[in-house]
Amino acid sequence: MIDVSTETDAKVKEIKQSFRQMMDGAVAKSMRDKGVGYKLNWGATLPRLQEMSATLGKDYELAIALWKEEVRECKILATLVMPPDSMLPGVCDIWMEQMPTQEIAEQAAFNLWQHLPYAPQKAYEWMASDKELYQLCGFHVMSRIFMRRQEPNERGISEYLDQALAALQGTSLPVRKAALQSLQRFAELGIVYERMAKSALKSVNLEIF
């Protein structure tokens, strides 16, 4: 019988070695210059990592092992290979607590969080957080939920609009941009939603669309 953990460790080692062939010094330097700090960053492009994840397939054990690595590419790959239906809310909470950068937060939102069975619940929870990366993930996930034409109930609408308006008046530019994008997606749900979005914006003297 093969030891799963030993097999996974070997796979992680092989994956980390393969990053050398994907190395892009210019990308890594650009990130450093912008203050994006990683313990180790090979500068691999997202399309290359997406190709690698397609070859690897969904693998819970591998995703858990990759996330533990303090390497940019491992973190991104972890969000790509984690099967959404297998990720328990407790594990999701741990990953959020360990979120290192805005880039990884956005990759997690697009590659994984939006596909979780409990995505709306987490999005509302994160939007109400006082932590920037949590809010960022919350609004990105809401954007994707609205793009899938999932309409919130009355209470959800009220809560969402309150959080979006608070974010738009906040100091974090990335969160403001994510909130605005989600509000535009909300407005695209239909004429009634568009009117609600415009009315909410008007209440805080904002006219964005």
For each residue, the residues with C-beta under 8 A, 3 or more apart:
1:
2: 6 7
3: 6 7
4: 7 8 61
5: 8 9 61
6: 2 3 9 10
7: 2 3 4 10 11
8: 4 5 11 12 61 62 65
9: 5 6 12 13 65
10: 6 7 13 14
11: 7 8 14 15 62 65
12: 8 9 15 16 62 65 66 69 74
13: 9 10 16 17
14: 10 11 17 18
15: 11 12 18 19 52 56 66 74 77
16: 12 13 19 69 71 74
17: 13 14 20
18: 14 15 21 22 52
19: 15 16 22 23 42 44 71 73
20: 17 23 42
21: 18
22: 18 19 42 43 44 45 48 49 73
23: 19 20 28 42 43 44
24: 27 28 42 43 44 45
25: 28 29 43
26: 29 30 43
27: 24 30 31 43 44 45
28: 23 24 25 31 32 41 42 43
29: 25 26 32 33 43
30: 26 27 33 34
31: 27 28 34 36 38 41 43 103
32: 28 29 35 36 37 41
33: 29 30
34: 30 31
35: 32
36: 31 32 41 101 102 103
37: 32 101
38: 31 41 70 71 72 100 101
39: 70 71
40: 70 71 72
41: 28 31 32 36 38 71 72 73
42: 19 20 22 23 24 28 71 72 73
43: 22 23 24 25 26 27 28 29 31
44: 19 22 23 24 27 48 49 72 73
45: 22 24 27 48 49
46: 49 50 76 107
47: 50 51
48: 22 44 45 51 52
49: 22 44 45 46 52 53 73 76 77 80
50: 46 47 53 54 80
51: 47 48 54 55
52: 15 18 48 49 55 56 77
53: 49 50 56 77 80 81
54: 50 51 57
55: 51 52
56: 15 52 53 59 62 77 81
57: 54 81
58: 81 82 83
59: 56 62 63 81 83
60: 63 64 82 83 86 87
61: 4 5 8 64 65
62: 8 11 12 56 59 65 66 81
63: 59 60 66 67 78 79 81 82 83
64: 60 61 67 68 78 82 91
65: 8 9 11 12 61 62 68 69
66: 12 15 62 63 69 74 75 77 78 81
67: 63 64 74 75 78 95 98
68: 64 65
69: 12 16 65 66 74 75
70: 38 39 40 74
71: 16 19 38 39 40 41 42 74 75
72: 38 40 41 42 44 75 76 103 104
73: 19 22 41 42 44 49 76 77
74: 12 15 16 66 67 69 70 71 77 78
75: 66 67 69 71 72 78 79 100 104 107
76: 46 49 72 73 79 80 104 107 111
77: 15 49 52 53 56 66 73 74 80 81
78: 63 64 66 67 74 75 81 82
79: 63 75 76 82 104 107 108 111 112
80: 49 50 53 76 77 111 112
81: 53 56 57 58 59 62 63 66 77 78
82: 58 60 63 64 78 79 86 87 112
83: 58 59 60 63 86 87
84: 87 112 115 116 117
85: 117
86: 60 82 83
87: 60 82 83 84 91 92 112 116
88: 91 92
89: 92 93 118 122
90: 93 94
91: 64 87 88 94 95
92: 87 88 89 95 96 113 116 122
93: 89 90 96 97
94: 90 91 97 98
95: 67 91 92 98 99 108
96: 92 93 99 126 133 134 137
97: 93 94
98: 67 94 95
99: 95 96 104 105 108 133 137
100: 38 75 104
101: 36 37 38 104 105
102: 36 105 106 133 136 174
103: 31 36 72 106 107
104: 72 75 76 79 99 100 101 107 108
105: 99 101 102 108 109 133 136 137
106: 102 103 109 110 136 137 140
107: 46 75 76 79 103 104 110 111
108: 79 95 99 104 105 111 112 113 137
109: 105 106 112 113 114 136 137 140 141 144
110: 106 107 113 114 140 144
111: 76 79 80 107 108
112: 79 80 82 84 87 108 109 115 116
113: 92 108 109 110 116 119 122 123 137 140 141
114: 109 110 119 140 141 144 145
115: 84 112 119
116: 84 87 92 112 113 119 122
117: 84 85
118: 89 121 122
119: 113 114 115 116 122 123 141 144 145
120: 123 124 141 145 150 152 156
121: 118 124 125
122: 89 92 113 116 118 119 125 126 138 141
123: 113 119 120 126 127 137 138 139 141 142 145
124: 120 121 127 128 138 156 159 160 163
125: 121 122 128 129 138
126: 96 122 123 129 134 135 137 138 141
127: 123 124 135 138 139 142 160 163 164 167
128: 124 125 138 159 163
129: 125 126 134 135 138
130:
131: 134 135
132: 135 136 172 174 175
133: 96 99 102 105 136 137
134: 96 126 129 131 137 138
135: 126 127 129 131 132 138 139 167 172 175 178 179
136: 102 105 106 109 132 133 139 140 172 174 175 178
137: 96 99 105 106 108 109 113 123 126 133 134 140 141
138: 122 123 124 125 126 127 128 129 134 135 141 142 163
139: 123 127 135 136 142 143 164 167 175 178 179 181 182
140: 106 109 110 113 114 136 137 143 144 178 181 182
141: 109 113 114 119 120 122 123 126 137 138 144 145
142: 123 127 138 139 145 146 160 182 185 186
143: 139 140 146 147 178 181 182 185
144: 109 110 114 119 140 141 147 148
145: 114 119 120 123 141 142 148 150
146: 142 143 149 150 182 185 186 188 189
147: 143 144 185 188
148: 144 145
149: 146 189
150: 120 145 146
151: 189 193
152: 120 156 157 160
153: 156 157
154: 157 158
155: 158 159
156: 120 124 152 153 159 160
157: 152 153 154 160 161 196
158: 154 155 161 162
159: 124 128 155 156 162 163
160: 124 127 142 152 156 157 163 164 186
161: 157 158 164 165 196 197 200
162: 158 159 165 166
163: 124 127 128 138 159 160 166 167 179
164: 127 139 160 161 167 168 179 182 183 186 200
165: 161 162 168 169 200 201 203 204
166: 162 163 169 170
167: 127 135 139 163 164 170 172 175 176 178 179
168: 164 165 176 179 180 183 201 204 206
169: 165 166 204
170: 166 167 175 176
171:
172: 132 135 136 167 175 176
173: 176 177
174: 102 132 136 177 178
175: 132 135 136 139 167 170 172 178 179
176: 167 168 170 172 173 179 180
177: 173 174 180 181
178: 135 136 139 140 143 167 174 175 181 182
179: 135 139 163 164 167 168 175 176 182 183
180: 168 176 177 183 184 208
181: 139 140 143 177 178 184 185
182: 139 140 142 143 146 164 178 179 185 186
183: 164 168 179 180 186 187 197 201 208
184: 180 181 187 188 197 209
185: 142 143 146 147 181 182 188 189
186: 142 146 160 164 182 183 189 193 196 197
187: 183 184 193 194 197 198 209
188: 146 147 184 185 193 194
189: 146 149 151 185 186 192 193 194
190: 193 194
191: 194 195
192: 189 195 196
193: 151 186 187 188 189 190 196 197
194: 187 188 189 190 191 197 198
195: 191 192 198 199
196: 157 161 186 192 193 199 200
197: 161 183 184 186 187 193 194 200 201 209
198: 187 194 195 201 202 207 209
199: 195 196 202 203
200: 161 164 165 196 197 203 204
201: 165 168 183 197 198 204 206 207 208
202: 198 199 205 206 207
203: 165 199 200
204: 165 168 169 200 201
205: 202
206: 168 201 202
207: 198 201 202
208: 180 183 201
209: 184 187 197 198
